[in-house]
Amino acid sequence: MLGGIGTPGIILLVILALLLFGPNKLPELGRAVGRTFREFKDGAREIVNEPEPAKRSEAPAPAAVQSTASELPQDRRLPE
């Protein structure tokens, strides 16, 4: 994946990251990226291991009752 970048490219990326985020922000940024990848991996694993859902024998939910115009909320603005 990083085969085309090489050592000088990686050094340039590190210097650029230091300039953009600063040395104090980089550890927090790294932790956040690590957490994001871990959550994504866990979610993907759950989807792959999820058993096939059984056919639902439940009846479909009833349609929502239509509201009349008088029941709808009115635009009530505060006076300026």
All heavy atoms as a GROMACS GRO file, in nm:
protein
  602
    1MET      N    1   0.083  -0.118   0.000
    1MET     CA    2   0.000   0.000   0.000
    1MET      C    3   0.088   0.125   0.000
    1MET      O    4   0.066   0.217  -0.076
    1MET     CB    5  -0.092  -0.002   0.121
    1MET     CG    6  -0.188   0.113   0.124
    1MET     SD    7  -0.307   0.085   0.253
    1MET     CE    8  -0.321   0.248   0.317
    2LEU      N    9   0.186   0.132   0.087
    2LEU     CA   10   0.274   0.247   0.094
    2LEU      C   11   0.403   0.222   0.018
    2LEU      O   12   0.502   0.291   0.040
    2LEU     CB   13   0.306   0.282   0.240
    2LEU     CG   14   0.188   0.324   0.327
    2LEU    CD1   15   0.232   0.346   0.470
    2LEU    CD2   16   0.123   0.448   0.274
    3GLY      N   17   0.407   0.124  -0.070
    3GLY     CA   18   0.528   0.089  -0.143
    3GLY      C   19   0.579   0.200  -0.232
    3GLY      O   20   0.698   0.214  -0.253
    4GLY      N   21   0.491   0.281  -0.287
    4GLY     CA   22   0.532   0.387  -0.377
    4GLY      C   23   0.577   0.514  -0.308
    4GLY      O   24   0.637   0.600  -0.370
    5ILE      N   25   0.551   0.529  -0.179
    5ILE     CA   26   0.585   0.653  -0.110
    5ILE      C   27   0.734   0.657  -0.077
    5ILE      O   28   0.801   0.754  -0.106
    5ILE     CB   29   0.501   0.670   0.019
    5ILE    CG1   30   0.356   0.690  -0.019
    5ILE    CG2   31   0.551   0.786   0.100
    5ILE    CD1   32   0.264   0.699   0.099
    6GLY      N   33   0.786   0.558  -0.013
    6GLY     CA   34   0.927   0.554   0.023
    6GLY      C   35   0.957   0.632   0.149
    6GLY      O   36   0.872   0.699   0.206
    7THR      N   37   1.081   0.623   0.193
    7THR     CA   38   1.123   0.688   0.317
    7THR      C   39   1.114   0.840   0.310
    7THR      O   40   1.063   0.902   0.404
    7THR     CB   41   1.267   0.644   0.353
    7THR    OG1   42   1.271   0.501   0.359
    7THR    CG2   43   1.310   0.700   0.486
    8PRO      N   44   1.162   0.904   0.203
    8PRO     CA   45   1.150   1.051   0.199
    8PRO      C   46   1.005   1.099   0.202
    8PRO      O   47   0.975   1.201   0.264
    8PRO     CB   48   1.216   1.089   0.065
    8PRO     CG   49   1.299   0.974   0.027
    8PRO     CD   50   1.236   0.853   0.087
    9GLY      N   51   0.915   1.025   0.140
    9GLY     CA   52   0.774   1.062   0.141
    9GLY      C   53   0.714   1.052   0.280
    9GLY      O   54   0.635   1.138   0.321
   10ILE      N   55   0.750   0.948   0.352
   10ILE     CA   56   0.698   0.930   0.489
   10ILE      C   57   0.750   1.042   0.579
   10ILE      O   58   0.677   1.099   0.660
   10ILE     CB   59   0.736   0.791   0.544
   10ILE    CG1   60   0.658   0.684   0.466
   10ILE    CG2   61   0.705   0.781   0.692
   10ILE    CD1   62   0.692   0.543   0.502
   11ILE      N   63   0.879   1.076   0.565
   11ILE     CA   64   0.936   1.185   0.644
   11ILE      C   65   0.864   1.316   0.613
   11ILE      O   66   0.832   1.394   0.703
   11ILE     CB   67   1.088   1.197   0.620
   11ILE    CG1   68   1.159   1.074   0.676
   11ILE    CG2   69   1.145   1.325   0.680
   11ILE    CD1   70   1.306   1.065   0.641
   12LEU      N   71   0.837   1.340   0.486
   12LEU     CA   72   0.765   1.461   0.446
   12LEU      C   73   0.624   1.463   0.504
   12LEU      O   74   0.577   1.567   0.552
   12LEU     CB   75   0.759   1.470   0.293
   12LEU     CG   76   0.693   1.594   0.236
   12LEU    CD1   77   0.774   1.718   0.273
   12LEU    CD2   78   0.681   1.582   0.086
   13LEU      N   79   0.555   1.349   0.504
   13LEU     CA   80   0.421   1.342   0.563
   13LEU      C   81   0.424   1.369   0.713
   13LEU      O   82   0.336   1.438   0.767
   13LEU     CB   83   0.358   1.206   0.535
   13LEU     CG   84   0.313   1.180   0.393
   13LEU    CD1   85   0.266   1.036   0.377
   13LEU    CD2   86   0.203   1.276   0.354
   14VAL      N   87   0.524   1.317   0.784
   14VAL     CA   88   0.535   1.341   0.928
   14VAL      C   89   0.560   1.489   0.955
   14VAL      O   90   0.498   1.549   1.045
   14VAL     CB   91   0.647   1.253   0.989
   14VAL    CG1   92   0.678   1.294   1.132
   14VAL    CG2   93   0.607   1.106   0.984
   15ILE      N   94   0.648   1.551   0.879
   15ILE     CA   95   0.676   1.694   0.897
   15ILE      C   96   0.551   1.777   0.868
   15ILE      O   97   0.517   1.870   0.941
   15ILE     CB   98   0.795   1.738   0.808
   15ILE    CG1   99   0.923   1.674   0.859
   15ILE    CG2  100   0.807   1.888   0.803
   15ILE    CD1  101   1.042   1.694   0.768
   16LEU      N  102   0.479   1.740   0.762
   16LEU     CA  103   0.356   1.810   0.728
   16LEU      C  104   0.251   1.796   0.838
   16LEU      O  105   0.184   1.893   0.875
   16LEU     CB  106   0.302   1.757   0.595
   16LEU     CG  107   0.180   1.826   0.539
   16LEU    CD1  108   0.213   1.970   0.503
   16LEU    CD2  109   0.130   1.752   0.416
   17ALA      N  110   0.238   1.676   0.895
   17ALA     CA  111   0.143   1.654   1.004
   17ALA      C  112   0.182   1.736   1.126
   17ALA      O  113   0.095   1.794   1.193
   17ALA     CB  114   0.135   1.505   1.038
   18LEU      N  115   0.311   1.743   1.156
   18LEU     CA  116   0.356   1.825   1.270
   18LEU      C  117   0.325   1.972   1.248
   18LEU      O  118   0.285   2.042   1.341
   18LEU     CB  119   0.507   1.806   1.292
   18LEU     CG  120   0.548   1.681   1.368
   18LEU    CD1  121   0.700   1.663   1.362
   18LEU    CD2  122   0.501   1.688   1.510
   19LEU      N  123   0.342   2.018   1.126
   19LEU     CA  124   0.312   2.158   1.098
   19LEU      C  125   0.163   2.188   1.105
   19LEU      O  126   0.122   2.294   1.152
   19LEU     CB  127   0.366   2.197   0.961
   19LEU     CG  128   0.519   2.207   0.949
   19LEU    CD1  129   0.559   2.230   0.804
   19LEU    CD2  130   0.572   2.317   1.038
   20LEU      N  131   0.082   2.095   1.055
   20LEU     CA  132  -0.063   2.118   1.053
   20LEU      C  133  -0.126   2.106   1.192
   20LEU      O  134  -0.210   2.187   1.229
   20LEU     CB  135  -0.131   2.020   0.957
   20LEU     CG  136  -0.111   2.047   0.809
   20LEU    CD1  137  -0.175   1.934   0.727
   20LEU    CD2  138  -0.174   2.179   0.770
   21PHE      N  139  -0.090   2.002   1.266
   21PHE     CA  140  -0.160   1.972   1.392
   21PHE      C  141  -0.080   2.008   1.516
   21PHE      O  142  -0.137   2.022   1.624
   21PHE     CB  143  -0.199   1.824   1.396
   21PHE     CG  144  -0.288   1.784   1.283
   21PHE    CD1  145  -0.241   1.703   1.181
   21PHE    CD2  146  -0.419   1.828   1.277
   21PHE    CE1  147  -0.323   1.666   1.076
   21PHE    CE2  148  -0.502   1.792   1.172
   21PHE     CZ  149  -0.453   1.711   1.072
   22GLY      N  150   0.048   2.019   1.505
   22GLY     CA  151   0.130   2.050   1.622
   22GLY      C  152   0.164   1.924   1.699
   22GLY      O  153   0.093   1.824   1.693
   23PRO      N  154   0.274   1.928   1.774
   23PRO     CA  155   0.318   1.807   1.846
   23PRO      C  156   0.225   1.766   1.960
   23PRO      O  157   0.220   1.650   1.997
   23PRO     CB  158   0.456   1.846   1.899
   23PRO     CG  159   0.456   1.994   1.902
   23PRO     CD  160   0.366   2.038   1.791
   24ASN      N  161   0.148   1.859   2.016
   24ASN     CA  162   0.058   1.825   2.126
   24ASN      C  163  -0.069   1.756   2.078
   24ASN      O  164  -0.130   1.679   2.152
   24ASN     CB  165   0.021   1.950   2.205
   24ASN     CG  166   0.142   2.012   2.272
   24ASN    OD1  167   0.238   1.943   2.302
   24ASN    ND2  168   0.137   2.142   2.293
   25LYS      N  169  -0.111   1.784   1.957
   25LYS     CA  170  -0.237   1.732   1.905
   25LYS      C  171  -0.221   1.595   1.838
   25LYS      O  172  -0.317   1.520   1.827
   25LYS     CB  173  -0.294   1.833   1.805
   25LYS     CG  174  -0.435   1.811   1.767
   25LYS     CD  175  -0.527   1.847   1.880
   25LYS     CE  176  -0.669   1.851   1.829
   25LYS     NZ  177  -0.764   1.870   1.932
   26LEU      N  178  -0.099   1.562   1.792
   26LEU     CA  179  -0.078   1.436   1.718
   26LEU      C  180  -0.114   1.311   1.798
   26LEU      O  181  -0.177   1.221   1.743
   26LEU     CB  182   0.065   1.428   1.666
   26LEU     CG  183   0.091   1.507   1.538
   26LEU    CD1  184   0.235   1.490   1.495
   26LEU    CD2  185  -0.001   1.465   1.427
   27PRO      N  186  -0.075   1.297   1.926
   27PRO     CA  187  -0.115   1.176   1.999
   27PRO      C  188  -0.267   1.159   2.010
   27PRO      O  189  -0.319   1.049   1.995
   27PRO     CB  190  -0.052   1.193   2.137
   27PRO     CG  191   0.060   1.288   2.115
   27PRO     CD  192   0.015   1.380   2.005
   28GLU      N  193  -0.337   1.270   2.034
   28GLU     CA  194  -0.484   1.263   2.040
   28GLU      C  195  -0.542   1.221   1.906
   28GLU      O  196  -0.635   1.140   1.900
   28GLU     CB  197  -0.542   1.399   2.079
   28GLU     CG  198  -0.504   1.446   2.216
   28GLU     CD  199  -0.551   1.590   2.241
   28GLU    OE1  200  -0.651   1.631   2.177
   28GLU    OE2  201  -0.488   1.658   2.322
   29LEU      N  202  -0.487   1.275   1.800
   29LEU     CA  203  -0.533   1.241   1.666
   29LEU      C  204  -0.508   1.093   1.635
   29LEU      O  205  -0.594   1.025   1.580
   29LEU     CB  206  -0.461   1.330   1.564
   29LEU     CG  207  -0.509   1.324   1.421
   29LEU    CD1  208  -0.652   1.374   1.410
   29LEU    CD2  209  -0.419   1.409   1.333
   30GLY      N  210  -0.392   1.044   1.673
   30GLY     CA  211  -0.360   0.902   1.653
   30GLY      C  212  -0.454   0.811   1.730
   30GLY      O  213  -0.500   0.709   1.678
   31ARG      N  214  -0.485   0.846   1.855
   31ARG     CA  215  -0.578   0.766   1.934
   31ARG      C  216  -0.717   0.766   1.871
   31ARG      O  217  -0.785   0.663   1.866
   31ARG     CB  218  -0.585   0.818   2.077
   31ARG     CG  219  -0.472   0.772   2.164
   31ARG     CD  220  -0.496   0.803   2.311
   31ARG     NE  221  -0.482   0.946   2.340
   31ARG     CZ  222  -0.368   1.007   2.368
   31ARG    NH1  223  -0.256   0.938   2.369
   31ARG    NH2  224  -0.364   1.135   2.395
   32ALA      N  225  -0.761   0.882   1.824
   32ALA     CA  226  -0.894   0.892   1.763
   32ALA      C  227  -0.901   0.807   1.636
   32ALA      O  228  -1.000   0.737   1.612
   32ALA     CB  229  -0.927   1.037   1.732
   33VAL      N  230  -0.796   0.811   1.555
   33VAL     CA  231  -0.794   0.729   1.433
   33VAL      C  232  -0.794   0.581   1.469
   33VAL      O  233  -0.866   0.500   1.408
   33VAL     CB  234  -0.672   0.767   1.345
   33VAL    CG1  235  -0.652   0.667   1.233
   33VAL    CG2  236  -0.689   0.906   1.289
   34GLY      N  237  -0.716   0.543   1.570
   34GLY     CA  238  -0.712   0.403   1.614
   34GLY      C  239  -0.847   0.355   1.663
   34GLY      O  240  -0.892   0.244   1.631
   35ARG      N  241  -0.915   0.439   1.743
   35ARG     CA  242  -1.050   0.403   1.792
   35ARG      C  243  -1.147   0.386   1.676
   35ARG      O  244  -1.229   0.294   1.674
   35ARG     CB  245  -1.102   0.511   1.886
   35ARG     CG  246  -1.074   0.481   2.030
   35ARG     CD  247  -1.146   0.579   2.121
   35ARG     NE  248  -1.042   0.651   2.194
   35ARG     CZ  249  -1.018   0.781   2.185
   35ARG    NH1  250  -1.091   0.857   2.110
   35ARG    NH2  251  -0.920   0.835   2.253
   36THR      N  252  -1.138   0.477   1.579
   36THR     CA  253  -1.229   0.471   1.464
   36THR      C  254  -1.208   0.342   1.386
   36THR      O  255  -1.305   0.275   1.350
   36THR     CB  256  -1.206   0.592   1.372
   36THR    OG1  257  -1.226   0.711   1.448
   36THR    CG2  258  -1.300   0.590   1.254
   37PHE      N  259  -1.081   0.306   1.359
   37PHE     CA  260  -1.053   0.181   1.287
   37PHE      C  261  -1.100   0.060   1.366
   37PHE      O  262  -1.155  -0.035   1.310
   37PHE     CB  263  -0.904   0.168   1.256
   37PHE     CG  264  -0.859   0.252   1.140
   37PHE    CD1  265  -0.736   0.316   1.144
   37PHE    CD2  266  -0.937   0.266   1.027
   37PHE    CE1  267  -0.693   0.393   1.037
   37PHE    CE2  268  -0.895   0.344   0.920
   37PHE     CZ  269  -0.772   0.407   0.925
   38ARG      N  270  -1.081   0.061   1.498
   38ARG     CA  271  -1.123  -0.052   1.582
   38ARG      C  272  -1.275  -0.068   1.578
   38ARG      O  273  -1.327  -0.178   1.564
   38ARG     CB  274  -1.075  -0.031   1.725
   38ARG     CG  275  -1.095  -0.153   1.812
   38ARG     CD  276  -1.039  -0.138   1.954
   38ARG     NE  277  -0.925  -0.050   1.963
   38ARG     CZ  278  -0.925   0.063   2.037
   38ARG    NH1  279  -1.030   0.100   2.104
   38ARG    NH2  280  -0.817   0.138   2.043
   39GLU      N  281  -1.349   0.044   1.590
   39GLU     CA  282  -1.495   0.037   1.586
   39GLU      C  283  -1.543  -0.011   1.450
   39GLU      O  284  -1.638  -0.090   1.441
   39GLU     CB  285  -1.555   0.173   1.618
   39GLU     CG  286  -1.540   0.212   1.764
   39GLU     CD  287  -1.593   0.351   1.791
   39GLU    OE1  288  -1.663   0.408   1.704
   39GLU    OE2  289  -1.566   0.403   1.901
   40PHE      N  290  -1.479   0.036   1.343
   40PHE     CA  291  -1.516  -0.008   1.209
   40PHE      C  292  -1.493  -0.158   1.193
   40PHE      O  293  -1.577  -0.230   1.141
   40PHE     CB  294  -1.436   0.069   1.104
   40PHE     CG  295  -1.464   0.026   0.964
   40PHE    CD1  296  -1.580   0.067   0.900
   40PHE    CD2  297  -1.376  -0.056   0.897
   40PHE    CE1  298  -1.607   0.028   0.770
   40PHE    CE2  299  -1.402  -0.097   0.768
   40PHE     CZ  300  -1.517  -0.055   0.704
   41LYS      N  301  -1.378  -0.205   1.242
   41LYS     CA  302  -1.345  -0.347   1.231
   41LYS      C  303  -1.444  -0.432   1.311
   41LYS      O  304  -1.490  -0.536   1.264
   41LYS     CB  305  -1.203  -0.369   1.281
   41LYS     CG  306  -1.144  -0.503   1.247
   41LYS     CD  307  -0.995  -0.503   1.272
   41LYS     CE  308  -0.964  -0.577   1.398
   41LYS     NZ  309  -0.821  -0.589   1.425
   42ASP      N  310  -1.478  -0.387   1.433
   42ASP     CA  311  -1.575  -0.460   1.514
   42ASP      C  312  -1.712  -0.463   1.447
   42ASP      O  313  -1.780  -0.566   1.447
   42ASP     CB  314  -1.587  -0.396   1.654
   42ASP     CG  315  -1.461  -0.416   1.737
   42ASP    OD1  316  -1.379  -0.504   1.702
   42ASP    OD2  317  -1.445  -0.342   1.837
   43GLY      N  318  -1.754  -0.351   1.390
   43GLY     CA  319  -1.883  -0.346   1.321
   43GLY      C  320  -1.885  -0.437   1.199
   43GLY      O  321  -1.983  -0.507   1.174
   44ALA      N  322  -1.776  -0.438   1.124
   44ALA     CA  323  -1.768  -0.526   1.007
   44ALA      C  324  -1.771  -0.672   1.049
   44ALA      O  325  -1.835  -0.756   0.985
   44ALA     CB  326  -1.642  -0.496   0.927
   45ARG      N  327  -1.703  -0.703   1.158
   45ARG     CA  328  -1.702  -0.841   1.209
   45ARG      C  329  -1.843  -0.884   1.253
   45ARG      O  330  -1.884  -0.996   1.229
   45ARG     CB  331  -1.604  -0.852   1.325
   45ARG     CG  332  -1.580  -0.994   1.370
   45ARG     CD  333  -1.478  -1.004   1.481
   45ARG     NE  334  -1.349  -0.955   1.433
   45ARG     CZ  335  -1.270  -0.873   1.502
   45ARG    NH1  336  -1.307  -0.828   1.620
   45ARG    NH2  337  -1.155  -0.833   1.454
   46GLU      N  338  -1.917  -0.792   1.318
   46GLU     CA  339  -2.054  -0.823   1.359
   46GLU      C  340  -2.143  -0.851   1.239
   46GLU      O  341  -2.226  -0.941   1.241
   46GLU     CB  342  -2.112  -0.709   1.442
   46GLU     CG  343  -2.056  -0.699   1.582
   46GLU     CD  344  -2.113  -0.581   1.657
   46GLU    OE1  345  -2.213  -0.521   1.610
   46GLU    OE2  346  -2.058  -0.548   1.763
   47ILE      N  347  -2.126  -0.772   1.134
   47ILE     CA  348  -2.209  -0.791   1.014
   47ILE      C  349  -2.178  -0.925   0.949
   47ILE      O  350  -2.269  -0.997   0.907
   47ILE     CB  351  -2.187  -0.674   0.916
   47ILE    CG1  352  -2.248  -0.547   0.972
   47ILE    CG2  353  -2.248  -0.707   0.780
   47ILE    CD1  354  -2.217  -0.423   0.892
   48VAL      N  355  -2.050  -0.961   0.942
   48VAL     CA  356  -2.011  -1.087   0.879
   48VAL      C  357  -2.061  -1.206   0.961
   48VAL      O  358  -2.108  -1.305   0.906
   48VAL     CB  359  -1.857  -1.093   0.862
   48VAL    CG1  360  -1.812  -1.232   0.823
   48VAL    CG2  361  -1.812  -0.991   0.758
   49ASN      N  362  -2.054  -1.197   1.093
   49ASN     CA  363  -2.093  -1.308   1.180
   49ASN      C  364  -2.242  -1.312   1.210
   49ASN      O  365  -2.289  -1.405   1.274
   49ASN     CB  366  -2.015  -1.303   1.311
   49ASN     CG  367  -1.868  -1.328   1.290
   49ASN    OD1  368  -1.828  -1.391   1.193
   49ASN    ND2  369  -1.786  -1.279   1.381
   50GLU      N  370  -2.317  -1.213   1.165
   50GLU     CA  371  -2.459  -1.206   1.193
   50GLU      C  372  -2.532  -1.319   1.121
   50GLU      O  373  -2.514  -1.337   1.001
   50GLU     CB  374  -2.513  -1.071   1.147
   50GLU     CG  375  -2.656  -1.045   1.187
   50GLU     CD  376  -2.696  -0.904   1.149
   50GLU    OE1  377  -2.658  -0.812   1.222
   50GLU    OE2  378  -2.762  -0.889   1.045
   51PRO      N  379  -2.613  -1.396   1.193
   51PRO     CA  380  -2.687  -1.504   1.125
   51PRO      C  381  -2.793  -1.446   1.033
   51PRO      O  382  -2.839  -1.332   1.050
   51PRO     CB  383  -2.751  -1.581   1.241
   51PRO     CG  384  -2.760  -1.483   1.352
   51PRO     CD  385  -2.644  -1.389   1.334
   52GLU      N  386  -2.831  -1.525   0.933
   52GLU     CA  387  -2.935  -1.480   0.840
   52GLU      C  388  -3.066  -1.460   0.916
   52GLU      O  389  -3.105  -1.546   0.995
   52GLU     CB  390  -2.956  -1.584   0.731
   52GLU     CG  391  -2.890  -1.550   0.602
   52GLU     CD  392  -2.922  -1.649   0.494
   52GLU    OE1  393  -3.042  -1.666   0.461
   52GLU    OE2  394  -2.827  -1.709   0.446
   53PRO      N  395  -3.133  -1.350   0.892
   53PRO     CA  396  -3.259  -1.328   0.963
   53PRO      C  397  -3.365  -1.427   0.915
   53PRO      O  398  -3.376  -1.456   0.797
   53PRO     CB  399  -3.297  -1.185   0.927
   53PRO     CG  400  -3.222  -1.156   0.801
   53PRO     CD  401  -3.098  -1.241   0.804
   54ALA      N  402  -3.440  -1.480   1.010
   54ALA     CA  403  -3.549  -1.572   0.976
   54ALA      C  404  -3.661  -1.493   0.912
   54ALA      O  405  -3.674  -1.372   0.930
   54ALA     CB  406  -3.598  -1.640   1.102
   55LYS      N  407  -3.741  -1.561   0.833
   55LYS     CA  408  -3.853  -1.491   0.770
   55LYS      C  409  -3.945  -1.440   0.879
   55LYS      O  410  -3.980  -1.512   0.971
   55LYS     CB  411  -3.928  -1.584   0.677
   55LYS     CG  412  -3.847  -1.620   0.556
   55LYS     CD  413  -3.933  -1.688   0.454
   55LYS     CE  414  -3.848  -1.713   0.331
   55LYS     NZ  415  -3.927  -1.751   0.217
   56ARG      N  416  -3.984  -1.317   0.863
   56ARG     CA  417  -4.070  -1.255   0.965
   56ARG      C  418  -4.213  -1.300   0.947
   56ARG      O  419  -4.268  -1.292   0.838
   56ARG     CB  420  -4.060  -1.104   0.956
   56ARG     CG  421  -3.922  -1.054   0.988
   56ARG     CD  422  -3.918  -0.905   0.984
   56ARG     NE  423  -3.782  -0.861   1.015
   56ARG     CZ  424  -3.755  -0.748   1.073
   56ARG    NH1  425  -3.850  -0.666   1.104
   56ARG    NH2  426  -3.631  -0.714   1.098
   57SER      N  427  -4.272  -1.346   1.056
   57SER     CA  428  -4.411  -1.386   1.051
   57SER      C  429  -4.500  -1.276   1.108
   57SER      O  430  -4.620  -1.292   1.116
   57SER     CB  431  -4.431  -1.515   1.131
   57SER     OG  432  -4.393  -1.494   1.265
   58GLU      N  433  -4.437  -1.165   1.147
   58GLU     CA  434  -4.513  -1.055   1.203
   58GLU      C  435  -4.590  -0.984   1.092
   58GLU      O  436  -4.547  -0.976   0.980
   58GLU     CB  437  -4.419  -0.954   1.269
   58GLU     CG  438  -4.334  -1.011   1.378
   58GLU     CD  439  -4.232  -0.910   1.427
   58GLU    OE1  440  -4.240  -0.793   1.386
   58GLU    OE2  441  -4.147  -0.949   1.505
   59ALA      N  442  -4.704  -0.931   1.129
   59ALA     CA  443  -4.782  -0.852   1.034
   59ALA      C  444  -4.716  -0.716   1.020
   59ALA      O  445  -4.655  -0.666   1.112
   59ALA     CB  446  -4.926  -0.836   1.086
   60PRO      N  447  -4.728  -0.655   0.904
   60PRO     CA  448  -4.668  -0.523   0.889
   60PRO      C  449  -4.734  -0.422   0.982
   60PRO      O  450  -4.850  -0.436   1.019
   60PRO     CB  451  -4.694  -0.488   0.742
   60PRO     CG  452  -4.799  -0.582   0.695
   60PRO     CD  453  -4.794  -0.702   0.784
   61ALA      N  454  -4.657  -0.323   1.021
   61ALA     CA  455  -4.708  -0.222   1.113
   61ALA      C  456  -4.822  -0.145   1.046
   61ALA      O  457  -4.819  -0.120   0.926
   61ALA     CB  458  -4.596  -0.126   1.150
   62PRO      N  459  -4.924  -0.108   1.124
   62PRO     CA  460  -5.035  -0.034   1.065
   62PRO      C  461  -4.989   0.103   1.017
   62PRO      O  462  -4.897   0.162   1.072
   62PRO     CB  463  -5.136  -0.020   1.180
   62PRO     CG  464  -5.056  -0.041   1.304
   62PRO     CD  465  -4.942  -0.131   1.266
   63ALA      N  466  -5.055   0.152   0.914
   63ALA     CA  467  -5.020   0.283   0.858
   63ALA      C  468  -5.050   0.391   0.960
   63ALA      O  469  -5.141   0.380   1.040
   63ALA     CB  470  -5.098   0.308   0.729
   64ALA      N  471  -4.972   0.496   0.957
   64ALA     CA  472  -4.991   0.607   1.049
   64ALA      C  473  -5.125   0.675   1.019
   64ALA      O  474  -5.167   0.686   0.905
   64ALA     CB  475  -4.878   0.707   1.036
   65VAL      N  476  -5.189   0.723   1.125
   65VAL     CA  477  -5.317   0.790   1.111
   65VAL      C  478  -5.293   0.927   1.050
   65VAL      O  479  -5.204   1.000   1.092
   65VAL     CB  480  -5.386   0.803   1.249
   65VAL    CG1  481  -5.517   0.877   1.237
   65VAL    CG2  482  -5.405   0.665   1.310
   66GLN      N  483  -5.374   0.964   0.953
   66GLN     CA  484  -5.360   1.094   0.889
   66GLN      C  485  -5.406   1.203   0.985
   66GLN      O  486  -5.509   1.191   1.050
   66GLN     CB  487  -5.448   1.100   0.762
   66GLN     CG  488  -5.406   1.002   0.656
   66GLN     CD  489  -5.286   1.052   0.578
   66GLN    OE1  490  -5.265   1.171   0.570
   66GLN    NE2  491  -5.209   0.962   0.522
   67SER      N  492  -5.328   1.309   0.997
   67SER     CA  493  -5.363   1.421   1.085
   67SER      C  494  -5.438   1.526   1.006
   67SER      O  495  -5.412   1.548   0.888
   67SER     CB  496  -5.237   1.485   1.142
   67SER     OG  497  -5.163   1.391   1.214
   68THR      N  498  -5.531   1.590   1.072
   68THR     CA  499  -5.602   1.700   1.008
   68THR      C  500  -5.519   1.827   1.025
   68THR      O  501  -5.428   1.833   1.107
   68THR     CB  502  -5.741   1.720   1.071
   68THR    OG1  503  -5.724   1.754   1.208
   68THR    CG2  504  -5.826   1.596   1.057
   69ALA      N  505  -5.551   1.928   0.949
   69ALA     CA  506  -5.475   2.053   0.952
   69ALA      C  507  -5.480   2.118   1.089
   69ALA      O  508  -5.386   2.183   1.132
   69ALA     CB  509  -5.528   2.148   0.846
   70SER      N  510  -5.590   2.102   1.163
   70SER     CA  511  -5.601   2.167   1.294
   70SER      C  512  -5.512   2.098   1.397
   70SER      O  513  -5.475   2.158   1.497
   70SER     CB  514  -5.747   2.165   1.341
   70SER     OG  515  -5.790   2.031   1.355
   71GLU      N  516  -5.476   1.970   1.374
   71GLU     CA  517  -5.391   1.899   1.469
   71GLU      C  518  -5.242   1.924   1.446
   71GLU      O  519  -5.161   1.898   1.533
   71GLU     CB  520  -5.417   1.749   1.459
   71GLU     CG  521  -5.556   1.708   1.501
   71GLU     CD  522  -5.582   1.561   1.475
   71GLU    OE1  523  -5.494   1.494   1.418
   71GLU    OE2  524  -5.688   1.513   1.513
   72LEU      N  525  -5.206   1.977   1.329
   72LEU     CA  526  -5.066   2.002   1.299
   72LEU      C  527  -5.016   2.121   1.378
   72LEU      O  528  -5.089   2.217   1.401
   72LEU     CB  529  -5.048   2.027   1.148
   72LEU     CG  530  -5.079   1.910   1.057
   72LEU    CD1  531  -5.067   1.952   0.913
   72LEU    CD2  532  -4.987   1.794   1.086
   73PRO      N  533  -4.890   2.118   1.421
   73PRO     CA  534  -4.837   2.232   1.498
   73PRO      C  535  -4.829   2.356   1.410
   73PRO      O  536  -4.795   2.350   1.293
   73PRO     CB  537  -4.697   2.185   1.539
   73PRO     CG  538  -4.665   2.070   1.451
   73PRO     CD  539  -4.794   2.013   1.403
   74GLN      N  540  -4.864   2.467   1.470
   74GLN     CA  541  -4.862   2.595   1.400
   74GLN      C  542  -4.725   2.660   1.418
   74GLN      O  543  -4.654   2.634   1.514
   74GLN     CB  544  -4.971   2.687   1.455
   74GLN     CG  545  -5.111   2.631   1.440
   74GLN     CD  546  -5.151   2.613   1.294
   74GLN    OE1  547  -5.119   2.695   1.212
   74GLN    NE2  548  -5.218   2.502   1.264
   75ASP      N  549  -4.690   2.749   1.325
   75ASP     CA  550  -4.566   2.822   1.333
   75ASP      C  551  -4.583   2.932   1.435
   75ASP      O  552  -4.650   3.032   1.411
   75ASP     CB  553  -4.531   2.880   1.195
   75ASP     CG  554  -4.397   2.947   1.196
   75ASP    OD1  555  -4.316   2.918   1.287
   75ASP    OD2  556  -4.371   3.027   1.105
   76ARG      N  557  -4.522   2.914   1.550
   76ARG     CA  558  -4.535   3.013   1.659
   76ARG      C  559  -4.400   3.077   1.681
   76ARG      O  560  -4.313   3.019   1.744
   76ARG     CB  561  -4.584   2.948   1.785
   76ARG     CG  562  -4.722   2.889   1.768
   76ARG     CD  563  -4.767   2.820   1.892
   76ARG     NE  564  -4.889   2.748   1.865
   76ARG     CZ  565  -4.997   2.757   1.939
   76ARG    NH1  566  -4.998   2.833   2.044
   76ARG    NH2  567  -5.103   2.690   1.907
   77ARG      N  568  -4.384   3.196   1.630
   77ARG     CA  569  -4.260   3.267   1.644
   77ARG      C  570  -4.268   3.366   1.757
   77ARG      O  571  -4.374   3.425   1.784
   77ARG     CB  572  -4.225   3.340   1.514
   77ARG     CG  573  -4.201   3.247   1.400
   77ARG     CD  574  -4.160   3.320   1.279
   77ARG     NE  575  -4.149   3.227   1.166
   77ARG     CZ  576  -4.132   3.265   1.043
   77ARG    NH1  577  -4.126   3.392   1.011
   77ARG    NH2  578  -4.122   3.175   0.948
   78LEU      N  579  -4.156   3.386   1.821
   78LEU     CA  580  -4.151   3.484   1.930
   78LEU      C  581  -4.146   3.624   1.869
   78LEU      O  582  -4.086   3.645   1.765
   78LEU     CB  583  -4.027   3.462   2.016
   78LEU     CG  584  -4.025   3.330   2.093
   78LEU    CD1  585  -3.892   3.315   2.163
   78LEU    CD2  586  -4.138   3.326   2.194
   79PRO      N  587  -4.210   3.722   1.935
   79PRO     CA  588  -4.203   3.858   1.881
   79PRO      C  589  -4.060   3.910   1.891
   79PRO      O  590  -3.988   3.880   1.984
   79PRO     CB  591  -4.298   3.938   1.971
   79PRO     CG  592  -4.319   3.854   2.091
   79PRO     CD  593  -4.292   3.713   2.053
   80GLU      N  594  -4.024   3.993   1.796
   80GLU     CA  595  -3.888   4.047   1.794
   80GLU      C  596  -3.877   4.171   1.875
   80GLU      O  597  -3.960   4.247   1.896
   80GLU     CB  598  -3.845   4.073   1.650
   80GLU     CG  599  -3.833   3.945   1.574
   80GLU     CD  600  -3.787   3.969   1.430
   80GLU    OE1  601  -3.745   4.081   1.396
   80GLU    OE2  602  -3.797   3.876   1.352
   0.00000   0.00000   0.00000
